[in-house]
Amino acid sequence: MTLAERLTQYEKLMRLDKPIGILLLLWPTLWALWISSNGHPNWIIVWIFILGTVLMRSAGCVINDFADRNFDPHVERTKNRPLAAGLVSKKEALALFAVLTLASFLLILRLNTLTLQLSIAALFLAASYPFTKRFFAIPQAYLGIAFGFGIPMGFAAQTGSVPAVAWAMLAANIFWAVAYDTEYAMVDREDDLRIGIRTSAITFGKYDILAIMLCYAATLCILAAIGIKLGLGWTYYGGLLIAAGIAAYHYTLIKNRGRARCFKAFLHNNWLGAAVFGGLVLNYLTV
């Protein structure tokens, strides 16, 4: 394998060709950076978090595929991933994970001590999430914590503290992650049942769609309560209303549980996160 071909496999292992994970990780982080700074974030911190999001999501994909290397060959959607297909070795994957996490750590060294301390917890969450699928009935909730840990880190970086509103936002993100990742898990439900992986789609069973819609509702209710607490304006609630419309559209996609349409709903969550962020930005621009 040439160097160019090997780098291409590393890119696929990091899923840089599939940026949806980066976006789902980035939106709640941006929500936190804007709220914690009253709409005027430090742009150096913003760029550190954007680059850190790319690096940590890439590292998370690498360790996820390492953890699932014996399962992925038996799942239609994942059987051609580099590790599953034997195109990247276990040692290469672990080395790549180490490089990515080190680069992410070096990136935040200029931030305050609290942010650095929280980054250790974030690394643990990212590295341990793939293994929760062995024993945790709803690993998507754990994913929500891992994907949302940029929220307390963002508050810490901007303000030096993590107030109650940050943890409320993290709770909202957990519900959102359970919603969108259950849609994702519905795509692989038959394969996961066969190989013994635990997912929320399996745990919820025939109530999967109801659970997804309730999680969307919980997400938006918590975000609305945060808006009331902070005295945010009508543009913020306009963003939440658009997000609610997007969630309703997702119901039309998943109601028949078709694999392709469930996957489309999962991908479409990017726009839900963007709607909330757009409402935040407009709120601070119009006050």
N, C-alpha and C positions, 0 to 999 in steps of 0.2 A: 504494500500500500504506500503510495506517494505521500509526501508531507501535506500536499493540498487535500488529498482524499482523507487523510487522518484528521485534519483540522475541520473538514466538513462533518465528519462523524462526531467530533467534539461539539460542534455547533448544534447538531441534532440532539446530542445527549443533554445539552443545556437548554434545549427547546427554544433557541433564539429565533428559529423559523416559525414559532407559534407563540406570538407575544401576548396572548390573552391572559396568561398567568401573571405576567408583569403588570398588566393594566389592573387586574383585580387586586393585586397587592398594592399598587400605586395609589388608586383612588382614595381609600380610607386614610392613607398616609397624608395625602394632600388635604383632605378634609381637616385633619388634625393640625397641619401646619398653618392653614388659613384661620381656623378658629382660635388657636393658641396665640396668634399674633394680631388678632382683630383685623385680619385681611391685609396685613402688611408684613409678610414673612421676610426673614433675612434670606436673600437670594443665594448666598453661598450655602446656607443650610439646605435650602430647597434642592439645589443641584447635588449636594452630597447625598441627600436622601433618594433622589431619582437614580443616581448611579448605584447607590447601595441597594436599592430595590432590584435593579437589573442583576447585580452580582449575587445577591442572596436568593433570588428566585432561581437563577441558574444553578447555584449550589444545591438548592432544594431539589431540583429536578434530577441532578446527578445522584444524590444520596437516595432519592426515591427509587430510581431505576436500579441502583445497587441493591437496595433492600428487596426489590421485587424481581430480581434477576431470574429467580426460579419459577416465578408465576407468569411473568410477561409473555414467555413463549407460548403459553396456552390460552392467551386472550387475543382475539382477532385484531382488536384495535392496536395492541401494543407489541405484537410478535416481531415486528420489524424494527423495533428500537435498537440502537447500536449495541447495548449490552446483551439484550435478549437474542440478537442475531449473531453474537460473537464477533462483532466488528471492533469492539473496544474491550480491553481486558479489565478485570476487577482492579488490578493495581493502577492502571491508567485512570479509572474512574475515581478511585480514592485520592490519587494525586491531584486530579483536576478539582475535586471538592476542596482539598486543602488549599490550593492556590486561590480559588475563588473566595473562600472564607477569610484567608489572610489579607487579600486585596480589599475586601469589605471592611475588615478591622482597621487596616491602615488608613482607609478613607475617613473613618470617624474619629481618628485619634485627636483631631483638633477640637472636637466637641467636649462638653463638660463631663465631669466624672459620673454623674447620674446616668447620662446617656450611654456612656461606656459600660456601666454596670448592667443596664437594661439590655445592651447588645449581647451580653453573655447569655441571658435568658432567651433572647431571640434566636441565637444560634442553637441552643439546646432544643427549642421548640421545632425549628426547621429540620434538625438532624433526627429528632425522635419521631416526628409525625408519621413517616412511612411505616414504622413498626407498630403503630397503634391499630393498624388494620388487622392485626393478628388476634386482638383480644377485646377491643373497644367496640361496642355496638354501634356507636355513631362517631366514627373518627372524623367526620366532617366538622364536628364541633371543635375538636382539637385543631383542625386546620384553620378554623375561624380565628382561634387565638393566635396561631402562628402567622397567619396572613394579616392579622390586625395589630400585631405588636409594634408596627411602625407608628401607631397612634400614641401610646404612652411615650415612646422614644421621641416623637415629634414634639410633644408638649415639653418633655424634659430638655430637649435641645433649644427650644425657643424661650422657655420660662425658667428652667432649672427646677421644675416641680411637676408632679403628675396629679392634677386635681381630680375631683370626683367625675367631672364631665368627661374626662379622658376615658375613664373606666366604663362610663355609660356608652360612649362611642364604641369602645371595644365590644361591649355586649351586643350592640346593634350589628357590628360586623360579624360576630359569631352567628347570629340568626341569618344574616345575608349569606354567609358562606355555607351554612347548612342547606339553604334554599338552592343556591346555584350548583353546589357540588353534589347534591342529591340528583339534580337533573343530569349531571355528568355521570353519576353512578348508575342511573337508569339505563344508560347506553350499554353498560357492561354487566348488568345484573345476572344474566344467564351464565356468563363465563365465571363471574365471581362466586356464584352458588356452587358451581362445579368444582372450583379449586379451593374453596374454603376461605375466601377473603370476606371480611365483614365490612359492610357499608350501610349508610343510612337508608338507601333504596331497599335493601334487604330487610333491615330492621323495621321500617315503616310498613312494608308489605303493601296491602291494598289501600292503605291510607297515605301512600307516598305523595300524591298530588295535594291532598288536604294539608299534609304537614308542610309542604313547600309553600303553599299560599299563606298558611299561618305564620311561617317564618318571615316571609316578605312583609306581612302585616306588622309583625313585632319589630322588624327593622325600621320601618317607616314611622311607627308610633314612638319608638325610642328617639329617633332623630327629630321628630316633631316636638317631643317633650324637651329635648335639648334646646331647640330653637326658642321655645317659650321661656325656658330658664335663662337663656342668654339675651332675650329680647330681640331676636333676629326679625327682619322685615318680611314683607309679603313676597319678595322675589325668592327668598329661601323656600318658602312654602310652595311657591310655584314650581320650583325644582323638585320638591317632594311629590307634588301632584303629577308631574310628568313621570317621575319614577314609579308611582303607583300605576299609571297607565301602562308603563312598560311591563310591570309585573303582571297586570291583567292580560296583556298580549302573550306573555309566556304561558299563561294558563291555556290559551288556545293552541299553543304549540305542543304542550305536554299531555293534554287531556286524553289522548288515545295511546300514549306511551310508546309512540314510534321512535326507534333509535335515532334516526336522522333529525327528527324534529326536537327531540330532547337535547341533542347535542347543539342544535341551532339555538335553543333557549339558553343553554349554558353560555355559549359565545356571546349572546346578546346582552348578558349582564354587564358587559363593558359600558353600555349606554345608560344603564341604571346608575352605575357609579358616577358616570360623567354628568348625568342630570343633577344629582345631588351637589356635585362640585360646582357646576355651572350656577346653580341657585345661590350657593355660598359666595362665589366671586361677585355676582351681580349684587347681592345684598351689601357687601362691603364697598362696592363702587357707587352705590346709590345713597349711602348714609352721609 
